[in-house]
Amino acid sequence: MKRIIYFISCFLFLMLWSSCRKDFNFSPSTGSLTFSKDTVYLDTVFSNIGSSTYNLKVYNNSDNDIVIPSLKLALGEDSDYRLNVDGMSGKVFEDVEILAKDSMYIFIETTIDYNNFSNAENTYLYTDKIEFDSGTNAQDIDLVTLVKDAVFIYPSKNTEGIVETLTLDINGEQVETTIQGRFLTEDELHFTNTKPYVIYGYAAVPNNKVMTVDAGARLHFHSDSGLFVSQGASLQVNGTYSNDRENLENEVIFEGNRLETSFSDTPGQWGTIWLYDGSINNSINYATIKNATVAILSEGNPDESKLTLKNTQIYNSSNYGVLGRNTSITAENLVINNSGQSSFAATLGGRYNVTHATIANYWSSSFRQYPALLINNYLVDDDGTTYIANLSEANFNNCIIYGNDNPEFVLDQVEDDALVYNFKFTNCLARFQNLSSNTYTGVNYDFNDATHYENMIFNEDPSFKNSSNNELGIDENSKAINQGNATYANQVPLDILNTSRTAAPDLGAYQHSVSEEE
């Protein structure tokens, strides 16, 4: 028994001694550290907008516990970079310890004022170094950030820090809202391609004014931000075709204000382009709209020319690509993909004419409740009240309607003898398999009814090039080849890549191309 007690006492002593030990024998660093990378690129940032956090891993591969006498930014306290070393924030550190065969993380961030380094190119390459030790043991890691100048548009704050909100003039009545933002001034209604625009809150086009966006313009939105086009106002987006399909130099691009690579395809980074009830004659040509919550919300004016969409790509919308509510939309060469709900939702009736569109949905980030194309004649508000309206027309011609769910179009209707519900699909390739005899029945799904469905192709592979990467061109194996109606093809003689389609029109926004042999 005494022997057992003795061994237990010795064991506890050793454990306590080990856990309380403070006298590790740290040797000075000998300049033999290794690193996870030799340069840390912090991607591109806008002036005065903080970067993401990047990391550098530092390894001590030796058999000795070491201490790094100094670890600092080369520019010291004047640097625009910030470090976090083993939980401590700063720019200069002393006697940093790393155990043998161990490592540590350094986290790096930056916020840079472009005006301190401005030049004629509207960009500045900001650099610094993390320096480890000095003299013959010195080692360093480069830090590199590209800083862009921009035009910043943001609402004001009062002395209590409350952000300005929009007050709308609705039929002569001033209505206060909770929408953070402000109305653009007269000299802000023309967006050029000289500098990118960074928008906080909603930039609103005043009543009866026109906002013009030049070819090549870049609009970047902060979280919960967007454009608001009010009564009698118009949005005119005047992009043109770009030969450089990677940089899209002449297209207008709408996206979030985080420029890091990790944000390039992240849905829901900003709000919407909101074409409010009463806005008129809106047009968008050669634009790419990506990473919004709802890329375009168009409300009202079902019997007028509310929105014309041409040669436009919409990707990565966390809810809807295009959401119409009792509105009028004409679309040609429209491409939509990767939407958390529907890519194109024509709701509460209205008037829709869509020709040579590729309406796809390969959303994979969460459960998706709705199909790629949703058409209905009603709206249920937050109080449970149902509103219904005429679906004057919903015509889809020479289109592809496809995705990773089934079916990918739904025609939902509250029946009312006083209302019309008119739709027609002509020469479309669509995914629709009625897997249950009790679902999708009735006259809206009578695919033999030529007044609603003409020359349809169901459930054949459109053979997109890479749907997960938003590459929705079709290759030589596509069932959409040469299936277009010539009349509609002549109305839109060039595809979205400026290729003639009149001789043998394919379905969708793209004429097919032959895959390159590897």
C-alpha positions as CSV (number, residue, x, y, z in Angstrom):
1,M,0.0,0.0,0.0
2,K,2.8,2.4,0.9
3,R,4.5,1.6,-2.4
4,I,1.3,2.5,-4.3
5,I,1.0,5.8,-2.4
6,Y,4.6,6.5,-3.1
7,F,4.3,6.0,-6.9
8,I,1.1,8.1,-7.0
9,S,2.8,10.9,-5.1
10,C,5.7,10.8,-7.4
11,F,3.4,10.8,-10.5
12,L,1.4,13.8,-9.2
13,F,4.7,15.7,-8.4
14,L,6.0,15.1,-11.9
15,M,2.7,16.2,-13.5
16,L,2.5,19.4,-11.4
17,W,6.1,20.2,-12.0
18,S,5.7,19.7,-15.7
19,S,2.5,21.9,-15.9
20,C,4.0,24.7,-13.9
21,R,7.3,24.7,-15.6
22,K,8.4,28.2,-16.8
23,D,12.0,27.7,-17.6
24,F,12.1,26.4,-21.1
25,N,15.5,27.0,-22.5
26,F,14.8,29.3,-25.5
27,S,17.7,29.8,-27.9
28,P,18.0,32.9,-30.2
29,S,16.7,32.4,-33.7
30,T,19.4,31.5,-36.2
31,G,17.6,32.7,-39.3
32,S,16.3,29.2,-40.2
33,L,12.6,29.9,-40.0
34,T,10.4,28.5,-42.8
35,F,7.1,30.0,-44.0
36,S,3.9,28.9,-45.6
37,K,4.5,31.4,-48.4
38,D,7.2,33.9,-49.4
39,T,4.7,36.7,-50.4
40,V,1.3,37.5,-48.9
41,Y,-1.0,39.0,-51.6
42,L,-3.9,40.7,-49.9
43,D,-5.8,40.9,-53.3
44,T,-7.4,44.3,-54.3
45,V,-9.1,46.7,-52.0
46,F,-10.9,50.0,-52.4
47,S,-9.5,53.0,-50.7
48,N,-10.5,53.1,-47.0
49,I,-12.3,49.7,-47.1
50,G,-10.7,47.1,-44.8
51,S,-9.4,43.9,-46.4
52,S,-10.1,40.4,-45.4
53,T,-7.8,38.7,-42.9
54,Y,-4.9,36.8,-44.4
55,N,-2.5,34.4,-42.7
56,L,1.1,33.4,-42.7
57,K,2.3,30.3,-40.9
58,V,5.8,30.4,-39.4
59,Y,7.6,27.1,-38.7
60,N,10.4,26.3,-36.3
61,N,11.7,23.0,-37.7
62,S,14.7,22.8,-35.4
63,D,15.0,20.6,-32.3
64,N,15.4,23.7,-30.1
65,D,12.9,26.1,-28.6
66,I,13.7,29.5,-30.1
67,V,13.0,33.1,-29.5
68,I,12.8,35.7,-32.3
69,P,14.3,38.9,-30.9
70,S,12.3,41.1,-33.2
71,L,9.3,40.6,-35.5
72,K,8.0,43.8,-37.2
73,L,6.7,45.5,-40.2
74,A,9.4,47.2,-42.1
75,L,7.6,50.5,-42.1
76,G,7.0,50.1,-38.4
77,E,4.1,52.1,-36.9
78,D,3.7,54.0,-40.1
79,S,2.6,50.9,-42.0
80,D,-0.9,50.6,-43.2
81,Y,-0.8,46.8,-42.5
82,R,-1.8,45.4,-39.1
83,L,-0.5,42.2,-37.6
84,N,-1.8,39.7,-35.0
85,V,0.9,37.5,-33.6
86,D,-0.1,34.8,-31.2
87,G,-3.2,36.8,-30.1
88,M,-1.4,40.1,-29.8
89,S,-2.1,43.0,-32.1
90,G,0.4,45.5,-33.3
91,K,3.1,46.3,-35.8
92,V,6.3,45.7,-33.8
93,F,6.9,42.7,-31.5
94,E,9.9,41.6,-29.4
95,D,11.0,38.2,-28.1
96,V,8.5,36.0,-29.9
97,E,8.8,32.4,-28.8
98,I,8.2,29.2,-30.9
99,L,8.7,25.7,-29.4
100,A,10.8,23.1,-31.2
101,K,9.1,21.4,-34.1
102,D,6.2,23.8,-33.7
103,S,4.7,26.8,-35.6
104,M,2.6,29.9,-35.2
105,Y,0.2,32.0,-37.2
106,I,0.5,35.6,-38.1
107,F,-2.7,37.3,-39.3
108,I,-2.5,40.3,-41.6
109,E,-5.1,43.0,-42.5
110,T,-5.0,46.4,-44.1
111,T,-7.0,49.6,-44.7
112,I,-5.3,52.0,-47.0
113,D,-6.2,55.6,-48.0
114,Y,-5.6,55.8,-51.7
115,N,-5.3,59.6,-51.5
116,N,-2.0,59.2,-49.7
117,F,-0.5,57.6,-52.8
118,S,-2.7,58.7,-55.7
119,N,-1.5,58.6,-59.3
120,A,-2.9,58.9,-62.8
121,E,-3.7,55.2,-63.1
122,N,-6.3,55.3,-60.3
123,T,-4.5,52.4,-58.6
124,Y,-1.6,52.1,-56.3
125,L,0.5,49.0,-55.4
126,Y,1.1,49.2,-51.7
127,T,3.9,47.0,-50.3
128,D,5.6,46.3,-47.0
129,K,7.5,43.5,-45.4
130,I,7.3,41.4,-42.2
131,E,10.9,41.3,-40.9
132,F,12.1,38.5,-38.6
133,D,15.3,39.2,-36.6
134,S,18.1,41.3,-38.0
135,G,21.7,41.2,-39.2
136,T,22.9,37.8,-40.5
137,N,19.8,36.1,-39.1
138,A,17.3,38.5,-40.9
139,Q,14.5,37.0,-42.9
140,D,11.5,38.7,-44.4
141,I,8.1,38.1,-46.1
142,D,6.7,40.5,-48.7
143,L,3.2,42.0,-48.3
144,V,1.4,43.3,-51.5
145,T,-1.9,45.0,-51.9
146,L,-3.4,46.7,-55.0
147,V,-5.5,49.8,-53.9
148,K,-8.1,51.2,-56.2
149,D,-9.5,54.8,-56.2
150,A,-13.2,55.1,-56.5
151,V,-16.2,57.4,-56.4
152,F,-17.9,56.8,-53.0
153,I,-21.7,57.4,-52.6
154,Y,-23.1,57.0,-49.2
155,P,-25.9,58.5,-47.0
156,S,-25.1,61.0,-44.3
157,K,-25.3,60.4,-40.5
158,N,-26.7,62.8,-37.9
159,T,-24.9,63.8,-34.7
160,E,-26.3,60.7,-33.0
161,G,-24.9,58.4,-35.7
162,I,-28.3,57.7,-37.3
163,V,-28.0,56.9,-41.0
164,E,-30.1,58.9,-43.5
165,T,-33.1,57.0,-45.0
166,L,-35.1,57.5,-48.1
167,T,-38.2,59.7,-48.1
168,L,-40.3,58.9,-51.2
169,D,-42.6,61.2,-53.1
170,I,-45.5,58.9,-53.9
171,N,-48.3,60.6,-55.8
172,G,-47.4,63.9,-54.1
173,E,-47.3,62.4,-50.6
174,Q,-44.0,62.3,-48.7
175,V,-43.5,58.8,-47.3
176,E,-40.7,58.1,-44.9
177,T,-39.1,54.6,-45.2
178,T,-36.5,52.7,-43.3
179,I,-34.3,52.2,-46.4
180,Q,-30.9,53.6,-45.7
181,G,-29.7,55.7,-48.6
182,R,-30.1,59.0,-50.3
183,F,-31.1,60.6,-53.6
184,L,-28.4,61.2,-56.2
185,T,-27.7,64.8,-57.0
186,E,-28.0,66.1,-60.5
187,D,-24.3,65.8,-61.2
188,E,-24.2,62.2,-59.9
189,L,-26.8,60.9,-62.3
190,H,-24.2,60.1,-65.0
191,F,-21.9,57.1,-64.1
192,T,-18.8,57.0,-66.3
193,N,-16.1,54.4,-66.7
194,T,-13.3,56.6,-65.4
195,K,-13.4,55.2,-61.8
196,P,-15.4,52.5,-60.2
197,Y,-18.3,53.5,-58.0
198,V,-18.7,52.2,-54.4
199,I,-22.2,52.6,-53.0
200,Y,-23.3,52.4,-49.4
201,G,-27.0,52.2,-48.8
202,Y,-29.4,52.8,-51.7
203,A,-28.5,55.3,-54.3
204,A,-31.9,56.6,-55.4
205,V,-32.8,58.2,-58.8
206,P,-35.1,61.1,-58.0
207,N,-38.6,61.3,-59.5
208,N,-38.7,62.0,-63.2
209,K,-34.9,61.9,-63.6
210,V,-32.7,59.6,-65.7
211,M,-29.6,57.8,-64.4
212,T,-27.2,57.0,-67.3
213,V,-24.5,54.4,-66.9
214,D,-21.7,54.4,-69.6
215,A,-20.2,51.3,-71.2
216,G,-17.3,49.9,-69.1
217,A,-18.6,51.4,-65.8
218,R,-18.2,49.3,-62.6
219,L,-20.7,49.6,-59.7
220,H,-19.8,48.0,-56.4
221,F,-22.3,47.8,-53.6
222,H,-21.8,47.3,-49.8
223,S,-24.0,44.9,-47.9
224,D,-27.7,45.8,-48.0
225,S,-27.1,48.4,-50.7
226,G,-28.3,48.9,-54.2
227,L,-30.0,51.2,-56.7
228,F,-33.6,52.6,-56.3
229,V,-35.3,54.0,-59.3
230,S,-38.4,56.1,-58.2
231,Q,-41.6,57.3,-59.8
232,G,-41.2,58.7,-63.3
233,A,-37.4,58.0,-63.2
234,S,-35.4,55.8,-65.5
235,L,-32.2,53.7,-65.4
236,Q,-30.3,53.5,-68.7
237,V,-27.4,51.1,-68.7
238,N,-25.5,51.4,-72.0
239,G,-22.9,48.6,-72.1
240,T,-21.6,47.3,-75.4
241,Y,-20.1,44.1,-76.6
242,S,-16.6,43.2,-75.2
243,N,-14.0,41.3,-77.3
244,D,-12.1,40.5,-74.2
245,R,-14.5,37.9,-72.6
246,E,-12.4,37.7,-69.4
247,N,-12.3,41.4,-68.5
248,L,-15.5,42.5,-70.2
249,E,-14.0,45.9,-70.8
250,N,-17.2,47.4,-72.4
251,E,-19.8,45.7,-70.3
252,V,-21.3,47.3,-67.2
253,I,-20.7,45.2,-64.1
254,F,-22.7,45.3,-60.9
255,E,-21.3,43.4,-57.9
256,G,-20.3,43.7,-54.3
257,N,-17.5,45.9,-52.9
258,R,-15.3,43.1,-51.7
259,L,-12.7,42.5,-54.4
260,E,-10.9,39.5,-52.9
261,T,-10.9,36.3,-54.9
262,S,-12.8,34.5,-52.2
263,F,-15.8,36.9,-52.7
264,S,-15.9,36.7,-56.5
265,D,-18.8,34.2,-56.6
266,T,-20.4,34.6,-53.2
267,P,-24.2,35.2,-53.4
268,G,-26.1,37.8,-51.4
269,Q,-23.3,40.4,-51.0
270,W,-25.6,43.3,-51.7
271,G,-29.3,44.2,-52.2
272,T,-31.0,44.8,-55.5
273,I,-31.6,47.1,-58.5
274,W,-35.0,48.2,-57.5
275,L,-37.2,49.5,-60.3
276,Y,-40.0,50.9,-58.1
277,D,-43.6,51.0,-59.2
278,G,-43.9,54.1,-61.4
279,S,-40.4,54.1,-62.8
280,I,-40.5,53.9,-66.6
281,N,-38.4,53.1,-69.7
282,N,-35.7,51.3,-67.9
283,S,-33.1,49.6,-70.1
284,I,-30.1,47.4,-69.4
285,N,-27.8,46.3,-72.2
286,Y,-24.6,44.3,-72.0
287,A,-24.4,44.1,-68.3
288,T,-23.2,41.5,-65.8
289,I,-25.1,41.5,-62.5
290,K,-23.7,39.2,-59.9
291,N,-23.7,38.2,-56.2
292,A,-26.9,40.2,-55.3
293,T,-29.8,39.2,-53.1
294,V,-32.3,40.0,-55.9
295,A,-30.4,41.1,-59.0
296,I,-33.4,43.0,-60.5
297,L,-36.7,43.8,-58.8
298,S,-39.2,45.3,-61.2
299,E,-42.6,46.5,-59.8
300,G,-45.7,47.8,-61.6
301,N,-46.4,49.3,-65.0
302,P,-47.7,46.1,-66.6
303,D,-49.1,47.9,-69.6
304,E,-46.1,50.1,-70.3
305,S,-42.5,49.6,-71.3
306,K,-41.1,49.1,-67.9
307,L,-37.8,47.2,-68.4
308,T,-35.9,46.1,-71.5
309,L,-33.1,43.6,-70.8
310,K,-30.6,42.8,-73.6
311,N,-27.4,40.8,-73.6
312,T,-27.3,40.6,-69.9
313,Q,-25.9,38.0,-67.5
314,I,-27.2,37.5,-64.0
315,Y,-25.4,35.1,-61.6
316,N,-25.3,34.1,-57.9
317,S,-28.4,35.8,-56.6
318,S,-29.2,34.5,-53.1
319,N,-32.9,34.8,-53.8
320,Y,-34.0,35.8,-57.3
321,G,-32.2,36.7,-60.5
322,V,-35.1,38.7,-62.0
323,L,-38.2,39.2,-59.8
324,G,-41.2,40.9,-61.5
325,R,-44.3,41.9,-59.7
326,N,-47.2,42.9,-62.0
327,T,-44.7,44.5,-64.3
328,S,-43.6,44.5,-67.9
329,I,-40.3,43.0,-69.0
330,T,-38.9,42.4,-72.5
331,A,-35.7,40.4,-72.6
332,E,-33.4,39.2,-75.4
333,N,-30.1,37.3,-75.0
334,L,-30.7,37.0,-71.2
335,V,-28.6,34.5,-69.2
336,I,-29.4,33.7,-65.6
337,N,-28.0,31.0,-63.3
338,N,-27.4,30.0,-59.7
339,S,-30.3,31.6,-57.8
340,G,-31.3,30.6,-54.3
341,Q,-35.0,30.7,-55.3
342,S,-36.0,31.3,-58.9
343,S,-33.8,32.6,-61.6
344,F,-36.8,34.4,-63.3
345,A,-40.0,34.9,-61.3
346,A,-42.9,36.5,-63.1
347,T,-45.3,37.1,-60.2
348,L,-48.6,38.9,-59.7
349,G,-49.3,38.7,-63.4
350,G,-48.0,41.3,-65.8
351,R,-46.5,41.2,-69.2
352,Y,-43.4,39.3,-70.2
353,N,-41.8,38.7,-73.6
354,V,-38.6,36.7,-73.4
355,T,-36.7,35.6,-76.5
356,H,-33.4,33.6,-76.8
357,A,-32.9,33.4,-73.1
358,T,-31.0,30.8,-71.1
359,I,-32.8,30.6,-67.8
360,A,-30.9,28.0,-65.7
361,N,-30.6,27.2,-62.1
362,Y,-27.8,25.0,-60.7
363,W,-27.9,26.4,-57.2
364,S,-26.2,24.0,-54.8
365,S,-25.6,26.1,-51.6
366,S,-28.9,25.2,-49.9
367,F,-32.4,23.7,-50.5
368,R,-34.2,25.5,-53.3
369,Q,-38.0,25.8,-53.0
370,Y,-38.8,27.2,-56.5
371,P,-38.0,26.3,-60.1
372,A,-35.7,28.2,-62.4
373,L,-38.8,29.9,-64.0
374,L,-41.8,30.7,-61.8
375,I,-45.0,32.3,-63.3
376,N,-48.0,33.2,-61.2
377,N,-50.9,35.7,-61.0
378,Y,-50.9,36.4,-57.3
379,L,-49.1,37.7,-54.3
380,V,-49.6,36.9,-50.6
381,D,-48.5,39.7,-48.3
382,D,-47.1,39.4,-44.7
383,D,-50.7,39.6,-43.3
384,G,-51.8,36.7,-45.4
385,T,-53.8,38.8,-47.8
386,T,-53.9,37.5,-51.4
387,Y,-53.7,39.9,-54.3
388,I,-54.4,38.7,-57.9
389,A,-53.9,40.4,-61.3
390,N,-54.0,39.7,-65.0
391,L,-51.2,37.8,-66.6
392,S,-51.7,39.6,-69.9
393,E,-48.9,37.6,-71.6
394,A,-45.9,35.5,-70.7
395,N,-44.2,34.5,-74.0
396,F,-40.9,32.5,-74.0
397,N,-39.5,32.0,-77.4
398,N,-36.4,30.0,-78.4
399,C,-35.4,29.6,-74.8
400,I,-33.6,27.1,-72.6
401,I,-35.2,26.5,-69.2
402,Y,-33.1,24.0,-67.2
403,G,-31.4,23.2,-64.0
404,N,-30.5,20.7,-61.3
405,D,-34.1,20.3,-60.0
406,N,-37.3,19.0,-61.5
407,P,-39.5,20.5,-62.8
408,E,-37.7,23.8,-63.7
409,F,-40.8,25.8,-64.6
410,V,-44.1,26.1,-62.8
411,L,-47.3,27.9,-63.8
412,D,-49.2,28.8,-60.6
413,Q,-52.6,30.4,-60.8
414,V,-55.4,31.6,-58.6
415,E,-58.4,31.1,-60.9
416,D,-60.7,34.0,-61.4
417,D,-63.1,34.3,-64.4
418,A,-62.6,38.1,-64.4
419,L,-58.8,37.7,-65.0
420,V,-56.8,36.5,-68.0
421,Y,-53.9,34.1,-67.7
422,N,-52.1,34.0,-71.0
423,F,-48.8,32.3,-71.7
424,K,-47.0,30.5,-74.5
425,F,-43.7,28.6,-74.9
426,T,-42.5,28.4,-78.4
427,N,-39.4,26.3,-79.5
428,C,-38.1,25.9,-76.0
429,L,-36.0,23.2,-74.4
430,A,-37.2,22.7,-70.8
431,R,-36.8,20.3,-67.9
432,F,-40.2,19.1,-66.8
433,Q,-40.9,15.6,-65.6
434,N,-44.2,15.2,-63.8
435,L,-43.2,12.5,-61.3
436,S,-46.6,12.5,-59.5
437,S,-49.9,12.2,-61.3
438,N,-51.5,14.4,-58.7
439,T,-49.1,17.3,-59.3
440,Y,-48.9,19.8,-62.1
441,T,-52.3,18.9,-63.7
442,G,-54.9,20.9,-65.5
443,V,-54.9,23.0,-68.7
444,N,-51.7,24.9,-67.8
445,Y,-49.8,21.6,-68.1
446,D,-51.4,20.2,-71.3
447,F,-48.3,20.0,-73.4
448,N,-50.3,19.0,-76.4
449,D,-52.2,22.3,-76.4
450,A,-50.6,24.3,-79.3
451,T,-52.0,27.5,-77.9
452,H,-49.7,27.2,-75.0
453,Y,-46.9,24.9,-76.1
454,E,-45.4,24.7,-79.6
455,N,-42.3,22.7,-80.8
456,M,-41.2,21.9,-77.2
457,I,-38.2,19.7,-76.3
458,F,-38.5,18.2,-72.8
459,N,-35.7,16.8,-70.6
460,E,-32.9,16.7,-73.2
461,D,-29.5,17.7,-72.2
462,P,-28.7,21.3,-73.2
463,S,-25.0,20.4,-72.7
464,F,-23.8,23.5,-71.0
465,K,-20.1,24.0,-71.0
466,N,-19.8,24.4,-67.2
467,S,-23.0,25.2,-65.4
468,S,-21.3,25.2,-62.0
469,N,-19.0,27.9,-63.2
470,N,-21.7,30.0,-64.9
471,E,-20.5,29.0,-68.4
472,L,-23.8,28.4,-70.1
473,G,-22.7,28.3,-73.7
474,I,-23.7,25.1,-75.4
475,D,-21.4,22.6,-77.2
476,E,-21.8,20.4,-80.3
477,N,-23.6,17.8,-78.3
478,S,-26.5,20.0,-77.2
479,K,-30.1,19.1,-78.1
480,A,-30.8,22.8,-78.5
481,I,-28.8,23.1,-81.8
482,N,-30.8,24.2,-84.9
483,Q,-34.1,24.1,-82.9
484,G,-34.9,27.8,-83.0
485,N,-37.9,29.4,-84.7
486,A,-36.5,31.5,-87.5
487,T,-39.0,34.3,-87.0
488,Y,-37.8,35.0,-83.5
489,A,-34.2,34.4,-84.4
490,N,-34.5,37.2,-87.0
491,Q,-35.8,39.5,-84.3
492,V,-32.6,38.9,-82.4
493,P,-30.1,38.2,-85.2
494,L,-26.9,38.1,-83.0
495,D,-26.4,36.0,-80.0
496,I,-24.9,37.3,-76.7
497,L,-21.4,36.8,-78.1
498,N,-22.2,38.8,-81.3
499,T,-22.4,35.6,-83.4
500,S,-25.0,35.5,-86.2
501,R,-27.8,33.0,-85.5
502,T,-30.2,33.6,-88.4
503,A,-28.9,30.8,-90.7
504,A,-29.5,28.0,-88.2
505,P,-30.7,29.3,-84.8
506,D,-30.0,27.4,-81.6
507,L,-32.1,27.8,-78.5
508,G,-31.0,30.0,-75.7
509,A,-28.7,33.0,-75.6
510,Y,-25.7,31.3,-77.2
511,Q,-25.1,29.8,-80.6
512,H,-23.2,26.5,-80.0
513,S,-19.4,26.2,-80.4
514,V,-17.3,23.2,-81.0
515,S,-15.2,22.0,-78.0
516,E,-11.5,22.4,-78.4
517,E,-9.6,19.2,-78.6
518,E,-7.1,18.7,-75.8
